[in-house]
Amino acid sequence: MKDSVKLKARAKINLSIDIKGIFEDGYHDVEMVMQSINLSDYIIIRKAERGFEITSSNSDVPLDKKNIIYKTWELLREKYSIDSGVSIFLEKNIPIAAGMAGGSADSAAMFLGINKLFELGMSEDEMIEESKKLGSDIAFCIKGGTHLATGKGTDLKKLPSLDKNIRVLICKPDIFVSTKRVYKKFDNMYEKDFNPLGKPDNKLLIEGLEEKDNEKIVNGMGNVLEAVTASWCKDIGKIKKTMTRFGSYATMMSGSGPTVFGFFNDYKSIKKCSNVLRKKYRQTYITSTSDKGVEIYGNK
């Protein structure tokens, strides 16, 4: 039996976000296409005699009960009556509060890692069902790839993969965005006339994925939350213009923001754009799309 496990937790971007309404419990009825990318956190989980300890490469990461890694551990420890502890190291590369499911990816890694380390025997479906108690994006992060997410974001339908290794530029303005605040402002903006800006055409987008038609994919993309976050974060518009100027054929805000991503056809263009943006925005990364989510790596 292994005493430690290493995991790679991939971030996500949204190819689309639409909001259809609000459920009685206050959650939003969403319809969005989610895509894994290779920008990842790395997590090492080690068995310990007792308790819980977490350290991180990023000083902004909470190291207490607020961290979703701790919440995931507690959920599984109680459910399976685990009588020992864990020590965790988190190499944090995914920007925090960025609309990229960084926390959800870390939680997904915990589900996979604790399941492996303590031989719990949970199926993927069981992990996903438990994950719903902690957050809506965790289910997707467990599966990864390209999925249509509906309902509260946990009902997933596998879609044909976006072409592998599309060059993706990630740029996050140096502010933290509250998802709750974004959704509240969205509700206020469209309380009377529910016709939000940036509405995607998910049918066209999915057709594009099925037919490998890049034009349909790009024309179908959209994010109804972008106008909301951009109304108090002017950098979003500036970053999009810069990416377009350097040859990005599709650029959009991910999730509730403020991160902006752009797709590029060639490395020379994306590198030039990255160099320009990084002078002002330190959290700028060149990455690529992936058909995988969280995974165990190294010595399995």
C-alpha positions as CSV (number, residue, x, y, z in Angstrom):
1,M,0.0,0.0,0.0
2,K,1.4,3.4,-1.0
3,D,1.9,6.1,1.6
4,S,1.7,9.0,-0.8
5,V,0.1,10.0,-4.1
6,K,0.8,12.8,-6.6
7,L,-1.9,14.4,-8.6
8,K,-2.2,16.9,-11.5
9,A,-5.3,19.1,-11.2
10,R,-6.2,20.9,-14.5
11,A,-7.9,24.2,-14.7
12,K,-11.0,24.9,-16.9
13,I,-12.2,27.6,-19.2
14,N,-15.7,28.1,-20.4
15,L,-16.4,28.1,-24.2
16,S,-19.9,29.3,-23.2
17,I,-22.0,30.3,-20.3
18,D,-25.7,30.9,-20.5
19,I,-28.2,31.4,-17.6
20,K,-31.7,30.1,-18.1
21,G,-33.2,31.1,-14.8
22,I,-33.1,30.6,-11.1
23,F,-34.2,27.6,-9.1
24,E,-36.3,27.9,-6.0
25,D,-33.3,27.3,-3.7
26,G,-31.5,30.3,-5.3
27,Y,-29.1,28.4,-7.5
28,H,-28.9,29.4,-11.2
29,D,-30.1,27.2,-14.0
30,V,-27.0,27.2,-16.3
31,E,-26.1,25.9,-19.7
32,M,-22.4,26.0,-20.4
33,V,-19.7,24.3,-22.3
34,M,-16.6,23.6,-20.2
35,Q,-13.1,22.8,-21.4
36,S,-10.0,21.5,-19.6
37,I,-6.6,23.1,-20.2
38,N,-3.1,22.1,-19.2
39,L,-2.5,24.9,-16.7
40,S,-2.5,22.8,-13.5
41,D,-2.0,22.7,-9.8
42,Y,0.1,19.8,-8.4
43,I,-0.9,18.1,-5.2
44,I,1.0,15.6,-3.0
45,I,-1.0,13.8,-0.4
46,R,0.9,11.8,2.3
47,K,-0.5,9.7,5.0
48,A,0.0,10.9,8.6
49,E,-0.7,9.4,11.9
50,R,-3.4,11.9,12.7
51,G,-4.8,15.3,11.9
52,F,-4.6,17.5,8.8
53,E,-1.8,19.7,7.6
54,I,-1.5,21.7,4.3
55,T,1.4,23.8,2.9
56,S,1.4,25.6,-0.3
57,S,3.8,27.4,-2.8
58,N,1.4,30.3,-2.8
59,S,1.0,32.5,0.3
60,D,-2.5,33.6,-0.8
61,V,-3.8,30.0,-0.3
62,P,-5.8,29.6,3.0
63,L,-4.2,26.9,5.1
64,D,-7.2,26.4,7.4
65,K,-10.8,25.1,7.3
66,K,-11.7,27.6,4.6
67,N,-9.7,25.6,2.0
68,I,-11.9,23.3,-0.1
69,I,-9.0,20.7,0.2
70,Y,-9.7,20.5,3.9
71,K,-13.5,20.3,3.4
72,T,-13.0,17.5,0.9
73,W,-10.8,15.6,3.3
74,E,-13.3,16.0,6.2
75,L,-16.2,14.8,4.0
76,L,-14.3,11.6,3.0
77,R,-12.8,11.1,6.5
78,E,-16.2,11.1,8.1
79,K,-18.0,9.1,5.4
80,Y,-15.4,6.3,5.4
81,S,-14.3,6.6,9.1
82,I,-10.7,7.1,8.2
83,D,-8.8,6.9,11.5
84,S,-5.4,8.4,10.3
85,G,-4.5,11.8,9.0
86,V,-2.9,13.5,5.9
87,S,-0.2,15.9,5.1
88,I,-0.7,17.9,1.8
89,F,1.5,20.0,-0.3
90,L,-0.2,22.2,-2.9
91,E,1.8,23.7,-5.8
92,K,-0.6,26.4,-6.8
93,N,-0.3,27.5,-10.4
94,I,-4.0,28.1,-11.3
95,P,-4.8,31.7,-10.5
96,I,-7.0,32.2,-7.4
97,A,-10.6,33.6,-7.7
98,A,-10.2,33.7,-11.4
99,G,-13.1,31.8,-13.0
100,M,-11.0,28.8,-13.8
101,A,-12.2,26.3,-11.1
102,G,-8.8,26.2,-9.3
103,G,-10.4,25.3,-6.0
104,S,-12.7,22.8,-7.7
105,A,-9.8,21.2,-9.5
106,D,-8.0,20.8,-6.1
107,S,-11.0,19.2,-4.6
108,A,-11.3,16.8,-7.5
109,A,-7.7,15.9,-6.9
110,M,-8.5,15.2,-3.3
111,F,-11.4,12.9,-4.2
112,L,-9.2,10.9,-6.6
113,G,-6.1,10.9,-4.3
114,I,-7.8,10.0,-1.1
115,N,-9.8,7.3,-2.9
116,K,-6.5,5.8,-4.2
117,L,-4.4,6.3,-1.0
118,F,-6.9,4.7,1.4
119,E,-8.4,2.2,-1.1
120,L,-11.9,3.4,-0.6
121,G,-13.2,1.8,-3.8
122,M,-15.3,4.8,-4.9
123,S,-16.4,4.8,-8.5
124,E,-16.2,8.0,-10.6
125,D,-20.0,8.4,-10.3
126,E,-19.8,8.0,-6.5
127,M,-17.1,10.7,-6.3
128,I,-19.1,13.0,-8.5
129,E,-22.2,12.5,-6.3
130,E,-20.3,13.3,-3.1
131,S,-18.6,16.3,-4.8
132,K,-22.0,18.0,-5.3
133,K,-22.1,18.6,-1.5
134,L,-19.1,20.9,-1.9
135,G,-19.4,22.7,-5.3
136,S,-20.8,22.6,-8.8
137,D,-17.5,22.6,-10.8
138,I,-15.9,19.7,-9.1
139,A,-17.8,17.1,-11.1
140,F,-16.5,18.5,-14.3
141,C,-12.9,18.7,-12.9
142,I,-13.1,15.0,-12.1
143,K,-14.1,14.1,-15.6
144,G,-12.3,16.8,-17.6
145,G,-12.2,17.2,-21.4
146,T,-15.1,18.9,-23.1
147,H,-18.6,18.8,-21.5
148,L,-22.0,20.5,-21.6
149,A,-23.0,21.3,-18.1
150,T,-26.6,22.1,-17.3
151,G,-28.9,22.5,-14.3
152,K,-26.8,23.6,-11.4
153,G,-23.7,22.8,-13.4
154,T,-23.4,19.2,-12.2
155,D,-25.4,17.5,-15.0
156,L,-22.7,16.7,-17.5
157,K,-22.9,15.5,-21.1
158,K,-19.7,14.5,-22.9
159,L,-19.0,16.4,-26.1
160,P,-16.6,15.8,-28.9
161,S,-13.2,17.1,-27.8
162,L,-11.9,20.5,-28.9
163,D,-8.9,19.9,-31.1
164,K,-6.0,18.9,-28.8
165,N,-3.3,21.3,-28.0
166,I,-4.9,24.5,-29.2
167,R,-2.6,27.2,-28.1
168,V,-4.3,29.1,-25.3
169,L,-3.2,32.4,-23.7
170,I,-4.4,33.0,-20.1
171,C,-4.4,36.5,-18.6
172,K,-5.8,37.4,-15.2
173,P,-6.0,41.0,-14.0
174,D,-4.6,41.4,-10.5
175,I,-8.0,41.5,-8.7
176,F,-10.1,39.0,-6.9
177,V,-13.7,38.4,-8.2
178,S,-16.5,37.1,-6.0
179,T,-18.6,34.6,-8.0
180,K,-21.6,35.3,-5.6
181,R,-21.3,39.1,-6.3
182,V,-21.2,38.5,-10.1
183,Y,-24.3,36.4,-10.1
184,K,-26.1,38.9,-7.8
185,K,-25.3,41.8,-10.1
186,F,-26.3,39.7,-13.1
187,D,-29.7,39.1,-11.5
188,N,-30.1,42.8,-10.8
189,M,-29.1,43.8,-14.4
190,Y,-31.6,41.4,-16.0
191,E,-34.4,41.3,-13.4
192,K,-37.0,42.8,-15.8
193,D,-35.7,42.0,-19.2
194,F,-33.9,38.6,-19.3
195,N,-32.0,39.2,-22.4
196,P,-28.3,39.3,-21.3
197,L,-25.4,40.5,-23.4
198,G,-22.9,38.0,-24.6
199,K,-25.5,35.2,-25.0
200,P,-23.9,32.1,-26.6
201,D,-25.4,29.9,-29.2
202,N,-24.8,26.5,-27.6
203,K,-26.5,24.6,-30.3
204,L,-24.2,26.1,-32.9
205,L,-21.2,25.6,-30.6
206,I,-21.9,21.9,-30.1
207,E,-22.5,21.4,-33.9
208,G,-19.1,23.0,-34.4
209,L,-17.5,20.5,-32.0
210,E,-19.3,17.6,-33.6
211,E,-18.3,18.7,-37.1
212,K,-14.9,20.0,-36.2
213,D,-16.0,23.3,-37.7
214,N,-13.9,26.0,-36.1
215,E,-16.0,28.9,-37.5
216,K,-19.2,27.4,-35.9
217,I,-17.3,26.9,-32.6
218,V,-16.1,30.5,-32.5
219,N,-19.5,31.9,-33.6
220,G,-21.3,29.9,-30.9
221,M,-19.1,31.0,-28.0
222,G,-20.3,33.6,-25.5
223,N,-20.5,34.3,-21.8
224,V,-23.4,36.2,-20.3
225,L,-21.4,37.0,-17.1
226,E,-18.7,38.9,-19.0
227,A,-20.5,42.2,-19.3
228,V,-21.3,42.0,-15.6
229,T,-17.7,41.6,-14.5
230,A,-16.3,43.9,-17.2
231,S,-18.5,46.7,-15.8
232,W,-16.2,47.1,-12.8
233,C,-13.0,45.5,-14.3
234,K,-12.0,47.5,-17.3
235,D,-8.9,45.4,-17.8
236,I,-11.0,42.7,-19.3
237,G,-11.8,44.7,-22.4
238,K,-8.2,45.9,-22.7
239,I,-6.8,42.4,-22.6
240,K,-9.3,41.1,-25.2
241,K,-8.3,43.9,-27.6
242,T,-4.6,43.2,-27.1
243,M,-5.1,39.5,-27.8
244,T,-7.1,40.2,-30.9
245,R,-4.5,42.6,-32.1
246,F,-1.8,39.9,-31.8
247,G,-3.9,37.4,-33.8
248,S,-6.2,35.6,-31.4
249,Y,-9.1,34.2,-33.4
250,A,-11.3,33.8,-30.3
251,T,-11.1,35.7,-26.9
252,M,-13.5,35.6,-24.0
253,M,-13.7,35.9,-20.2
254,S,-13.8,32.5,-18.4
255,G,-16.4,31.8,-15.8
256,S,-17.3,34.7,-13.6
257,G,-13.9,36.2,-14.4
258,P,-11.8,38.2,-14.4
259,T,-9.5,35.8,-16.4
260,V,-9.5,36.3,-20.1
261,F,-8.4,33.6,-22.5
262,G,-7.5,33.7,-26.2
263,F,-7.0,31.0,-28.9
264,F,-4.0,31.3,-31.2
265,N,-3.0,29.5,-34.4
266,D,0.8,29.8,-34.0
267,Y,3.4,30.0,-31.2
268,K,5.1,33.1,-32.5
269,S,1.9,35.2,-32.2
270,I,1.0,33.9,-28.8
271,K,4.5,34.4,-27.5
272,K,4.6,38.1,-28.6
273,C,1.2,38.7,-27.1
274,S,2.2,37.0,-23.8
275,N,5.3,39.1,-23.6
276,V,3.3,42.3,-24.0
277,L,0.6,41.4,-21.5
278,R,3.0,40.1,-18.9
279,K,4.5,43.5,-18.5
280,K,1.3,44.6,-16.9
281,Y,-0.4,41.4,-15.8
282,R,2.0,39.0,-14.0
283,Q,-0.5,36.2,-14.1
284,T,-0.2,35.5,-17.9
285,Y,0.4,32.0,-19.1
286,I,0.7,30.1,-22.3
287,T,-1.0,26.7,-22.2
288,S,-3.1,24.4,-24.3
289,T,-6.4,22.5,-24.3
290,S,-6.7,19.0,-22.9
291,D,-9.1,16.1,-23.1
292,K,-8.2,15.1,-19.4
293,G,-9.2,16.4,-16.0
294,V,-7.5,15.5,-12.7
295,E,-5.2,12.5,-12.9
296,I,-2.6,10.7,-10.8
297,Y,0.9,11.1,-12.1
298,G,4.3,9.7,-11.4
299,N,4.5,6.4,-9.6
300,K,1.0,5.1,-9.7
